[in-house]
Every structure is written in structure tokens, then in C-alpha cells.
Amino acid sequence: MKINLSGQSNKDSFIRNNQKEIAIGFCALLAVLVRIIFPAQMNGEIFWIDIFLFFIFPWLVIRFLLKEKLNSFGISLGDKTKGIVLSAIFTAVFVLINYLIVRNPNLRGQLQISPGIVKSFWIFLWFQLVISLSAHFSSEFLFRGFIGLGMKNKLGGYAIVIQAIAQTILYARSPWLIILLIGSSSLFAGVISQKSRSIIYPFVSMWLISLSLDIMIIRYIHQGII
């Protein structure tokens, strides 16, 4: 009696050849699911949960499971020319989009902002330089670095789509405008990180875009328009 082991052999070969991508995919899925299933109720909780799930957890995976250097996941300056040029275009385009959205009464009602940063300049400054910077870096590290660059060698451009979908899923319950902005900006940021081999440039762009949007909303609130 002959037993055909070719199917099992092919399966084992696939797993061996894609161990890194399987590990990254599983860990990223775990982080996203935990963030969705156990949503934080307060800004402080959201901050610390995101820092752990999006930065500390993938860093531990890279350091102790994959045993690779962080520069393979975008913690480097990479191609400076491509990074600066593409991030400048990205920032300019989305700042303009934000401006057009905030000017539209039918659209700006879907935007959200923390009440605390509206009332005090010092709270606004603290939020942008500490909370927002840290949160954006953590997100870039998981989505653009861990997923996007981590899977780039095997999946190529598909890794850009995967990381964008993974981040957009977190906002599935948000208004359609937020989902559209997150999805499109994630795709653009993924292109920048792959072209520049760095998450630094999309990180700075994402932070500047978020900062500009907060400033625009606050300006309208202080003028009594919102």
C-alpha cells in the first residue's frame, strides 16, 4: 500500500519557506483583534494599549522570535530623496483634502477632536508632542514597518494593501469619511515606506497631517462655526 505524502511535504515546505511572513501575519492579526475586541474607553487607555500592541509587542517579536534588526522594518533613514519627496507630496495633498473637508459643513460634522486640546494651548501642545507623536509612531511601526516592510520581500506590493486593510479595520465603526481617509492615507504611507525603505517619512507626514487637521478644526470651533 502506497501512501502519498506529497501533499504533506508541500505543506511543510510552504511553512518553512514562509515562516517569517506567517509569524508576522499571525502576530499582526492578534494585535488588531485584541485592539478591536477590547476597545479602550478613555484616551489614556487608548494611548497605552496602542503603545503596547503596536510598538512593544511587534518589537518583542522582531527581537526574540524573528531575531532581526529593526532597520529591516523601517527604523532607518533609508532612501532620503524618495522619502522626502514622496512624503512632501503626501503631506501637501492630504492637508489640502483636510482643508476642503473642514470647509464643507456636511463633511466636517463627521470629524472628531478631543475637547481638552480645544480649550488649552498647553494641553494642545502636550497632546501633539507627546501623545500624538507616540501614537503615530507606534501605528507606523506596526502597519508600515512590521507588516508592510516585514512582508515586502515575499508579497511585494500586496503588503501595502494588507497593511492598509489592517489599519482601516480598526475604524470600521467610524463614519464613512474617516474610513475613507484612513484607508487612502494608509495606502499612500505604505507606498512611501516601501519606496524609501523607512517608516520615518510616512510617520512625519501622518503626524503633520493630523496636526493640521486639529488646528483647522480648533480654528473653526473658536470662530463659532462648529
Salt bridges, closest charged atoms under 4 A:
GLU21 OE1 - LYS154 NZ 3.79
ASP50 OD1 - ARG35 NE 2.59
GLU68 OE1 - LYS20 NZ 3.22
GLU140 OE2 - ARG144 NH2 2.63
